[in-house]
Amino acid sequence: MDTVLPPLPPAVDLETKAVLKKLSGAHRQLAELKGISGTIPNQGILINTLALQEAKDSSAIENIVTTHDELFRAELWPDGGAIGAAKEVRNYASALRVGFDLVAKRSVIGLSDILRIQEELERNRAGFRRLPGTEQVNDRTGEVVYRPPQDPQVVLDLMSNLERFINDDSLLDADPLVKMAVVHYQFESIHPFYDGNGRTGRILNVLYLVQKGLLDIPVLYLSRHFIATKGEYYRLLQAVRDQGAWEEWILYVLDGIEATARHSIGIIGEIAAALMTDKHEIRDRFKFYSQDLINNLFSHPYTKIEFLVRDLGVSRITATKYLDAIAETGLLRKAKVGRNNYYINVALFRILAKEHIA
């Protein structure tokens, strides 16, 4: 069925009593997440490690599945070590970082930024759709449940409207978390690209929170929540289209923000504790200890000699000596692919993958 997608803002009151009540808990967890993120000495550690985690989860929603090991190894050899799903997931992480850099510089999310994110994600310049969009079909009945806007001019007009809505708060006097839920719904309903719509939309979620000052860095990722409640996610999106069921959709997003923020707070706390434990042991045992070394080891679940050469300004011989010495303590595990050695941060891997290395 064809659906006429109205421009934003919605012509209804979005801040119902239930929504206002739910907002307080979501904001409380989000503020705590912002605070604990600031306690990590080098925030690049969180951007790098959690971006990989989000990339893996967000891509899994689109049935692009890879293991943590494949993904982390792909970061070591981006020009030739990644194939298939791992390569696509790596592209997602790169698109997220590109988007964050753009928003951090200008505090605006424009159409050019959205196009740049999608370009990095898909590695093409196809731009907004100029052909009919993919229909969404009920897997059980085969019935078409939603057909996104088909006319290229309508797609462009709706995206221009979305751009104004994102950046001009005078269009809707509402809490930014409510607006984020509206932005996500509208973007996914426009379905402006040939491919990568879901992943681009999930990147926009966290970039919007950064733009509004609710986070300093992109560390809240709703993909985990969307995976756990995939059926509800699609049902509630369609309920807004069919019935104008905004309250239920917004409550669902706010639940996701609260739960995901709480989970992220726990992950960051574990990373901070592991970082301090490893820092003290390396500092106590080795004269070559430095904060830059610790930052390097925790910026990459898997590291390699070239990373230390680049980040610490040491020779390959010296970098190899450092990594081999730390590996002897058990804090790192030395591994090999072909002729290439790499080193696994054991504690960080266990936190991110929730697995134990044999």
C-alpha positions as a Markdown table, in Angstrom:
| # | Residue | x | y | z |
|---|---|---|---|---|
| 1 | Met | 0.0 | 0.0 | 0.0 |
| 2 | Asp | 1.2 | 3.5 | -0.8 |
| 3 | Thr | 1.5 | 5.8 | 2.2 |
| 4 | Val | 1.5 | 9.6 | 2.0 |
| 5 | Leu | 4.3 | 10.6 | 4.3 |
| 6 | Pro | 3.6 | 14.1 | 5.8 |
| 7 | Pro | 6.4 | 16.5 | 6.4 |
| 8 | Leu | 7.6 | 17.3 | 10.0 |
| 9 | Pro | 6.6 | 18.3 | 12.6 |
| 10 | Pro | 3.8 | 15.9 | 13.3 |
| 11 | Ala | 0.5 | 17.6 | 13.9 |
| 12 | Val | -0.1 | 16.0 | 17.3 |
| 13 | Asp | 0.9 | 16.5 | 20.9 |
| 14 | Leu | 3.9 | 14.2 | 21.3 |
| 15 | Glu | 4.7 | 14.9 | 25.0 |
| 16 | Thr | 1.9 | 13.0 | 26.7 |
| 17 | Lys | 1.9 | 12.3 | 30.4 |
| 18 | Ala | 3.4 | 8.8 | 29.8 |
| 19 | Val | 6.2 | 10.3 | 27.6 |
| 20 | Leu | 7.0 | 13.0 | 30.1 |
| 21 | Lys | 7.2 | 10.5 | 32.9 |
| 22 | Lys | 9.5 | 8.2 | 30.8 |
| 23 | Leu | 11.8 | 11.1 | 29.8 |
| 24 | Ser | 13.1 | 11.7 | 33.3 |
| 25 | Gly | 14.6 | 8.2 | 33.5 |
| 26 | Ala | 16.1 | 8.3 | 30.0 |
| 27 | His | 17.7 | 11.7 | 30.7 |
| 28 | Arg | 19.1 | 10.5 | 34.1 |
| 29 | Gln | 20.9 | 7.5 | 32.5 |
| 30 | Leu | 22.0 | 9.6 | 29.6 |
| 31 | Ala | 23.6 | 12.2 | 31.9 |
| 32 | Glu | 25.3 | 9.5 | 33.8 |
| 33 | Leu | 26.7 | 8.1 | 30.6 |
| 34 | Lys | 28.0 | 11.5 | 29.5 |
| 35 | Gly | 29.7 | 11.9 | 32.9 |
| 36 | Ile | 31.4 | 8.5 | 33.0 |
| 37 | Ser | 32.6 | 8.9 | 29.4 |
| 38 | Gly | 34.4 | 12.0 | 30.5 |
| 39 | Thr | 36.4 | 10.1 | 33.1 |
| 40 | Ile | 38.4 | 8.1 | 30.5 |
| 41 | Pro | 41.7 | 9.9 | 30.0 |
| 42 | Asn | 41.6 | 9.5 | 26.2 |
| 43 | Gln | 38.1 | 9.6 | 24.8 |
| 44 | Gly | 39.4 | 8.2 | 21.6 |
| 45 | Ile | 39.5 | 4.9 | 23.4 |
| 46 | Leu | 35.7 | 4.9 | 23.7 |
| 47 | Ile | 35.1 | 6.2 | 20.2 |
| 48 | Asn | 37.3 | 3.5 | 18.7 |
| 49 | Thr | 36.2 | 0.5 | 20.8 |
| 50 | Leu | 32.5 | 1.2 | 21.2 |
| 51 | Ala | 32.2 | 2.3 | 17.5 |
| 52 | Leu | 33.3 | -1.2 | 16.5 |
| 53 | Gln | 30.8 | -2.8 | 18.9 |
| 54 | Glu | 28.0 | -0.6 | 17.5 |
| 55 | Ala | 29.1 | -1.3 | 13.9 |
| 56 | Lys | 28.8 | -5.1 | 14.6 |
| 57 | Asp | 25.4 | -4.8 | 16.2 |
| 58 | Ser | 23.9 | -2.4 | 13.7 |
| 59 | Ser | 25.1 | -4.5 | 10.8 |
| 60 | Ala | 23.7 | -7.6 | 12.3 |
| 61 | Ile | 20.2 | -6.1 | 12.0 |
| 62 | Glu | 20.7 | -6.1 | 8.3 |
| 63 | Asn | 21.9 | -9.7 | 8.4 |
| 64 | Ile | 25.6 | -8.7 | 8.0 |
| 65 | Val | 27.1 | -10.9 | 10.6 |
| 66 | Thr | 30.8 | -11.2 | 11.6 |
| 67 | Thr | 32.7 | -12.4 | 14.6 |
| 68 | His | 34.5 | -10.1 | 17.0 |
| 69 | Asp | 37.8 | -11.7 | 16.0 |
| 70 | Glu | 37.1 | -11.1 | 12.3 |
| 71 | Leu | 36.1 | -7.5 | 13.0 |
| 72 | Phe | 39.1 | -6.7 | 15.2 |
| 73 | Arg | 41.6 | -8.2 | 12.7 |
| 74 | Ala | 40.0 | -6.2 | 9.9 |
| 75 | Glu | 41.0 | -3.0 | 11.8 |
| 76 | Leu | 44.6 | -4.1 | 11.7 |
| 77 | Trp | 44.7 | -4.5 | 7.9 |
| 78 | Pro | 42.0 | -2.3 | 6.4 |
| 79 | Asp | 43.4 | -2.4 | 2.9 |
| 80 | Gly | 43.5 | -6.2 | 2.6 |
| 81 | Gly | 42.7 | -8.0 | 5.8 |
| 82 | Ala | 38.9 | -7.5 | 5.7 |
| 83 | Ile | 36.5 | -9.5 | 3.5 |
| 84 | Gly | 32.8 | -9.9 | 3.3 |
| 85 | Ala | 30.8 | -9.0 | 6.4 |
| 86 | Ala | 33.9 | -7.8 | 8.4 |
| 87 | Lys | 34.6 | -5.3 | 5.6 |
| 88 | Glu | 31.1 | -3.9 | 5.6 |
| 89 | Val | 31.1 | -3.6 | 9.4 |
| 90 | Arg | 34.4 | -1.8 | 9.3 |
| 91 | Asn | 32.9 | 0.6 | 6.7 |
| 92 | Tyr | 30.1 | 1.3 | 9.2 |
| 93 | Ala | 32.6 | 2.1 | 12.0 |
| 94 | Ser | 34.4 | 4.4 | 9.6 |
| 95 | Ala | 31.1 | 6.1 | 8.6 |
| 96 | Leu | 30.3 | 6.7 | 12.2 |
| 97 | Arg | 33.6 | 8.4 | 12.8 |
| 98 | Val | 33.2 | 10.5 | 9.7 |
| 99 | Gly | 29.8 | 11.7 | 10.9 |
| 100 | Phe | 31.1 | 12.5 | 14.3 |
| 101 | Asp | 33.9 | 14.6 | 12.9 |
| 102 | Leu | 31.4 | 16.5 | 10.7 |
| 103 | Val | 29.0 | 17.2 | 13.6 |
| 104 | Ala | 31.8 | 18.1 | 16.0 |
| 105 | Lys | 33.1 | 20.8 | 13.6 |
| 106 | Arg | 29.9 | 22.5 | 12.7 |
| 107 | Ser | 27.2 | 21.4 | 15.3 |
| 108 | Val | 24.9 | 20.9 | 12.3 |
| 109 | Ile | 23.6 | 17.8 | 10.5 |
| 110 | Gly | 23.0 | 18.8 | 6.9 |
| 111 | Leu | 22.0 | 16.8 | 3.9 |
| 112 | Ser | 25.6 | 16.9 | 2.7 |
| 113 | Asp | 26.6 | 15.3 | 6.0 |
| 114 | Ile | 24.0 | 12.6 | 5.6 |
| 115 | Leu | 25.1 | 11.9 | 2.1 |
| 116 | Arg | 28.8 | 11.8 | 3.2 |
| 117 | Ile | 28.0 | 9.3 | 5.9 |
| 118 | Gln | 26.1 | 7.0 | 3.5 |
| 119 | Glu | 28.9 | 7.4 | 0.9 |
| 120 | Glu | 31.4 | 6.2 | 3.5 |
| 121 | Leu | 29.1 | 3.4 | 4.5 |
| 122 | Glu | 28.4 | 2.0 | 1.1 |
| 123 | Arg | 31.6 | 3.2 | -0.7 |
| 124 | Asn | 29.7 | 4.8 | -3.6 |
| 125 | Arg | 28.2 | 8.1 | -4.5 |
| 126 | Ala | 24.7 | 6.9 | -5.6 |
| 127 | Gly | 23.1 | 9.7 | -3.5 |
| 128 | Phe | 19.4 | 9.9 | -2.9 |
| 129 | Arg | 17.1 | 7.5 | -4.7 |
| 130 | Arg | 16.0 | 8.5 | -8.2 |
| 131 | Leu | 14.2 | 5.1 | -8.7 |
| 132 | Pro | 11.4 | 3.6 | -6.7 |
| 133 | Gly | 12.2 | 2.5 | -3.2 |
| 134 | Thr | 12.2 | -1.1 | -1.9 |
| 135 | Glu | 8.8 | -2.2 | -0.6 |
| 136 | Gln | 8.6 | -3.7 | 2.9 |
| 137 | Val | 6.9 | -7.1 | 2.8 |
| 138 | Asn | 5.4 | -9.2 | 5.5 |
| 139 | Asp | 7.7 | -12.3 | 5.7 |
| 140 | Arg | 4.8 | -14.5 | 6.7 |
| 141 | Thr | 2.0 | -13.4 | 4.2 |
| 142 | Gly | 4.1 | -11.8 | 1.4 |
| 143 | Glu | 1.8 | -8.8 | 1.7 |
| 144 | Val | 3.4 | -5.3 | 1.0 |
| 145 | Val | 3.0 | -3.5 | 4.2 |
| 146 | Tyr | 4.8 | -0.3 | 3.3 |
| 147 | Arg | 6.0 | 1.4 | 0.2 |
| 148 | Pro | 8.3 | 4.4 | 0.8 |
| 149 | Pro | 7.9 | 7.6 | -1.3 |
| 150 | Gln | 8.5 | 6.7 | -4.9 |
| 151 | Asp | 9.0 | 10.1 | -6.6 |
| 152 | Pro | 12.6 | 11.4 | -6.5 |
| 153 | Gln | 11.4 | 15.0 | -5.9 |
| 154 | Val | 9.2 | 13.9 | -3.0 |
| 155 | Val | 12.2 | 12.1 | -1.5 |
| 156 | Leu | 14.3 | 15.3 | -1.8 |
| 157 | Asp | 11.6 | 17.5 | -0.5 |
| 158 | Leu | 11.0 | 15.3 | 2.6 |
| 159 | Met | 14.8 | 15.1 | 3.2 |
| 160 | Ser | 15.1 | 18.9 | 3.0 |
| 161 | Asn | 12.2 | 19.1 | 5.5 |
| 162 | Leu | 14.0 | 16.6 | 7.8 |
| 163 | Glu | 17.2 | 18.6 | 7.6 |
| 164 | Arg | 15.3 | 21.7 | 8.8 |
| 165 | Phe | 13.6 | 19.8 | 11.6 |
| 166 | Ile | 16.9 | 18.4 | 12.8 |
| 167 | Asn | 18.6 | 21.8 | 13.0 |
| 168 | Asp | 15.8 | 24.3 | 13.7 |
| 169 | Asp | 14.3 | 23.7 | 17.2 |
| 170 | Ser | 11.6 | 26.4 | 16.6 |
| 171 | Leu | 9.8 | 23.9 | 14.4 |
| 172 | Leu | 8.8 | 21.8 | 17.4 |
| 173 | Asp | 9.0 | 22.8 | 21.0 |
| 174 | Ala | 9.7 | 19.3 | 22.4 |
| 175 | Asp | 12.4 | 17.4 | 24.3 |
| 176 | Pro | 15.4 | 16.5 | 22.1 |
| 177 | Leu | 14.9 | 12.8 | 22.9 |
| 178 | Val | 11.3 | 13.0 | 21.6 |
| 179 | Lys | 12.6 | 14.8 | 18.5 |
| 180 | Met | 15.2 | 12.1 | 18.0 |
| 181 | Ala | 12.5 | 9.4 | 18.0 |
| 182 | Val | 10.6 | 11.5 | 15.4 |
| 183 | Val | 13.8 | 12.0 | 13.3 |
| 184 | His | 14.5 | 8.2 | 13.3 |
| 185 | Tyr | 10.9 | 7.4 | 12.3 |
| 186 | Gln | 10.9 | 9.9 | 9.5 |
| 187 | Phe | 14.3 | 9.0 | 8.0 |
| 188 | Glu | 13.4 | 5.3 | 8.0 |
| 189 | Ser | 10.0 | 6.0 | 6.4 |
| 190 | Ile | 11.5 | 8.2 | 3.7 |
| 191 | His | 14.1 | 5.4 | 3.0 |
| 192 | Pro | 16.1 | 7.9 | 0.9 |
| 193 | Phe | 18.9 | 5.7 | -0.3 |
| 194 | Tyr | 19.2 | 2.6 | -2.5 |
| 195 | Asp | 21.0 | 0.8 | 0.4 |
| 196 | Gly | 22.2 | 1.5 | 3.9 |
| 197 | Asn | 19.1 | 3.3 | 5.1 |
| 198 | Gly | 18.8 | 1.4 | 8.4 |
| 199 | Arg | 22.5 | 1.8 | 9.3 |
| 200 | Thr | 22.6 | 5.4 | 8.3 |
| 201 | Gly | 19.5 | 6.1 | 10.4 |
| 202 | Arg | 21.1 | 4.5 | 13.4 |
| 203 | Ile | 24.2 | 6.6 | 13.0 |
| 204 | Leu | 22.0 | 9.7 | 12.9 |
| 205 | Asn | 20.5 | 8.8 | 16.2 |
| 206 | Val | 23.7 | 9.2 | 18.2 |
| 207 | Leu | 25.0 | 12.1 | 16.1 |
| 208 | Tyr | 21.7 | 14.0 | 17.0 |
| 209 | Leu | 22.4 | 13.4 | 20.7 |
| 210 | Val | 25.9 | 14.8 | 20.3 |
| 211 | Gln | 24.6 | 17.8 | 18.3 |
| 212 | Lys | 22.2 | 18.6 | 21.1 |
| 213 | Gly | 24.9 | 18.4 | 23.7 |
| 214 | Leu | 23.4 | 15.4 | 25.5 |
| 215 | Leu | 26.6 | 13.5 | 24.8 |
| 216 | Asp | 30.2 | 14.7 | 24.1 |
| 217 | Ile | 31.2 | 11.7 | 22.0 |
| 218 | Pro | 29.1 | 9.0 | 20.2 |
| 219 | Val | 28.8 | 6.3 | 22.9 |
| 220 | Leu | 25.1 | 5.5 | 23.0 |
| 221 | Tyr | 24.1 | 3.0 | 20.4 |
| 222 | Leu | 20.5 | 1.8 | 20.1 |
| 223 | Ser | 21.3 | -1.1 | 17.7 |
| 224 | Arg | 21.6 | -3.5 | 20.7 |
| 225 | His | 18.0 | -2.6 | 21.8 |
| 226 | Phe | 16.7 | -2.8 | 18.2 |
| 227 | Ile | 18.2 | -6.3 | 17.8 |
| 228 | Ala | 16.7 | -7.5 | 21.0 |
| 229 | Thr | 13.3 | -6.2 | 20.1 |
| 230 | Lys | 13.4 | -6.4 | 16.3 |
| 231 | Gly | 9.7 | -7.4 | 15.9 |
| 232 | Glu | 8.5 | -4.6 | 18.1 |
| 233 | Tyr | 10.7 | -2.1 | 16.3 |
| 234 | Tyr | 9.2 | -2.8 | 12.9 |
| 235 | Arg | 5.7 | -3.1 | 14.3 |
| 236 | Leu | 5.8 | 0.2 | 16.0 |
| 237 | Leu | 7.2 | 2.0 | 13.0 |
| 238 | Gln | 4.3 | 0.7 | 11.0 |
| 239 | Ala | 1.8 | 1.6 | 13.7 |
| 240 | Val | 2.9 | 5.3 | 13.4 |
| 241 | Arg | 2.3 | 5.1 | 9.6 |
| 242 | Asp | -1.0 | 3.3 | 9.8 |
| 243 | Gln | -2.5 | 4.7 | 13.0 |
| 244 | Gly | -0.5 | 7.7 | 14.1 |
| 245 | Ala | 0.6 | 5.7 | 17.2 |
| 246 | Trp | 3.3 | 8.2 | 18.2 |
| 247 | Glu | 3.1 | 7.7 | 21.9 |
| 248 | Glu | 3.9 | 4.0 | 21.8 |
| 249 | Trp | 6.8 | 4.5 | 19.4 |
| 250 | Ile | 8.3 | 7.3 | 21.5 |
| 251 | Leu | 8.0 | 5.3 | 24.7 |
| 252 | Tyr | 9.8 | 2.4 | 22.9 |
| 253 | Val | 12.7 | 4.6 | 21.9 |
| 254 | Leu | 12.9 | 6.2 | 25.4 |
| 255 | Asp | 13.0 | 2.7 | 26.9 |
| 256 | Gly | 15.8 | 1.9 | 24.5 |
| 257 | Ile | 17.8 | 5.0 | 25.4 |
| 258 | Glu | 17.5 | 4.3 | 29.1 |
| 259 | Ala | 18.4 | 0.6 | 28.9 |
| 260 | Thr | 21.2 | 1.1 | 26.4 |
| 261 | Ala | 22.7 | 4.0 | 28.4 |
| 262 | Arg | 22.7 | 1.8 | 31.5 |
| 263 | His | 24.4 | -1.0 | 29.6 |
| 264 | Ser | 27.0 | 1.4 | 28.1 |
| 265 | Ile | 27.7 | 2.8 | 31.6 |
| 266 | Gly | 28.6 | -0.7 | 32.7 |
| 267 | Ile | 30.8 | -1.4 | 29.7 |
| 268 | Ile | 32.7 | 1.9 | 30.2 |
| 269 | Gly | 33.1 | 1.2 | 33.9 |
| 270 | Glu | 34.7 | -2.2 | 33.0 |
| 271 | Ile | 37.0 | -0.6 | 30.4 |
| 272 | Ala | 38.1 | 2.0 | 32.9 |
| 273 | Ala | 38.8 | -0.6 | 35.6 |
| 274 | Ala | 40.8 | -2.8 | 33.2 |
| 275 | Leu | 42.7 | 0.2 | 31.9 |
| 276 | Met | 43.8 | 1.1 | 35.5 |
| 277 | Thr | 44.7 | -2.5 | 36.4 |
| 278 | Asp | 46.9 | -2.9 | 33.3 |
| 279 | Lys | 48.3 | 0.6 | 33.7 |
| 280 | His | 49.5 | -0.1 | 37.2 |
| 281 | Glu | 51.0 | -3.5 | 36.3 |
| 282 | Ile | 52.9 | -2.2 | 33.3 |
| 283 | Arg | 54.1 | 0.9 | 35.2 |
| 284 | Asp | 55.3 | -1.3 | 38.1 |
| 285 | Arg | 57.1 | -3.8 | 35.9 |
| 286 | Phe | 58.6 | -1.8 | 33.0 |
| 287 | Lys | 60.6 | 1.3 | 32.7 |
| 288 | Phe | 59.2 | 1.9 | 29.2 |
| 289 | Tyr | 55.7 | 2.6 | 30.7 |
| 290 | Ser | 53.9 | 5.7 | 29.3 |
| 291 | Gln | 50.3 | 7.0 | 29.2 |
| 292 | Asp | 50.6 | 7.0 | 25.4 |
| 293 | Leu | 51.4 | 3.3 | 25.5 |
| 294 | Ile | 48.3 | 2.6 | 27.7 |
| 295 | Asn | 46.1 | 4.7 | 25.4 |
| 296 | Asn | 47.4 | 2.7 | 22.4 |
| 297 | Leu | 46.7 | -0.6 | 24.0 |
| 298 | Phe | 43.1 | 0.3 | 24.9 |
| 299 | Ser | 42.3 | 2.1 | 21.7 |
| 300 | His | 42.4 | -1.2 | 19.8 |
| 301 | Pro | 41.2 | -4.6 | 21.0 |
| 302 | Tyr | 43.9 | -5.9 | 18.7 |
| 303 | Thr | 47.1 | -3.9 | 18.1 |
| 304 | Lys | 50.3 | -4.3 | 16.1 |
| 305 | Ile | 53.8 | -3.1 | 15.9 |
| 306 | Glu | 53.0 | -0.4 | 13.4 |
| 307 | Phe | 50.4 | 1.2 | 15.7 |
| 308 | Leu | 53.1 | 1.7 | 18.4 |
| 309 | Val | 55.6 | 3.0 | 15.8 |
| 310 | Arg | 53.0 | 5.6 | 14.7 |
| 311 | Asp | 51.6 | 6.6 | 18.0 |
| 312 | Leu | 54.7 | 6.5 | 20.2 |
| 313 | Gly | 57.3 | 7.5 | 17.7 |
| 314 | Val | 59.5 | 4.5 | 18.4 |
| 315 | Ser | 61.4 | 2.2 | 16.1 |
| 316 | Arg | 60.0 | -1.2 | 15.0 |
| 317 | Ile | 62.6 | -2.9 | 17.1 |
| 318 | Thr | 61.6 | -1.0 | 20.2 |
| 319 | Ala | 57.8 | -1.4 | 19.6 |
| 320 | Thr | 58.3 | -5.2 | 19.2 |
| 321 | Lys | 60.3 | -5.3 | 22.4 |
| 322 | Tyr | 57.5 | -3.5 | 24.3 |
| 323 | Leu | 54.7 | -5.7 | 23.0 |
| 324 | Asp | 56.6 | -8.9 | 23.5 |
| 325 | Ala | 57.5 | -8.0 | 27.0 |
| 326 | Ile | 53.9 | -7.1 | 27.9 |
| 327 | Ala | 52.7 | -10.3 | 26.2 |
| 328 | Glu | 54.9 | -12.3 | 28.6 |
| 329 | Thr | 52.8 | -10.9 | 31.5 |
| 330 | Gly | 49.6 | -12.2 | 30.0 |
| 331 | Leu | 48.0 | -8.8 | 29.6 |
| 332 | Leu | 48.5 | -9.2 | 25.8 |
| 333 | Arg | 48.3 | -12.4 | 23.8 |
| 334 | Lys | 50.5 | -12.6 | 20.8 |
| 335 | Ala | 49.0 | -14.1 | 17.6 |
| 336 | Lys | 49.9 | -14.4 | 14.0 |
| 337 | Val | 48.2 | -14.3 | 10.6 |
| 338 | Gly | 50.5 | -15.3 | 7.8 |
| 339 | Arg | 53.7 | -13.5 | 8.5 |
| 340 | Asn | 52.0 | -10.7 | 10.5 |
| 341 | Asn | 52.1 | -10.6 | 14.2 |
| 342 | Tyr | 49.4 | -8.9 | 16.2 |
| 343 | Tyr | 48.6 | -8.6 | 19.9 |
| 344 | Ile | 45.2 | -9.1 | 21.6 |
| 345 | Asn | 44.4 | -6.9 | 24.6 |
| 346 | Val | 43.0 | -9.8 | 26.7 |
| 347 | Ala | 40.9 | -7.7 | 29.2 |
| 348 | Leu | 39.5 | -5.4 | 26.5 |
| 349 | Phe | 38.6 | -8.3 | 24.3 |
| 350 | Arg | 36.7 | -10.1 | 27.1 |
| 351 | Ile | 34.8 | -6.9 | 27.9 |
| 352 | Leu | 33.7 | -6.2 | 24.3 |
| 353 | Ala | 33.1 | -9.8 | 23.2 |
| 354 | Lys | 32.1 | -11.3 | 26.5 |
| 355 | Glu | 34.2 | -14.3 | 25.6 |
| 356 | His | 37.2 | -15.9 | 27.0 |
| 357 | Ile | 40.4 | -16.5 | 25.0 |
| 358 | Ala | 41.5 | -20.1 | 25.2 |
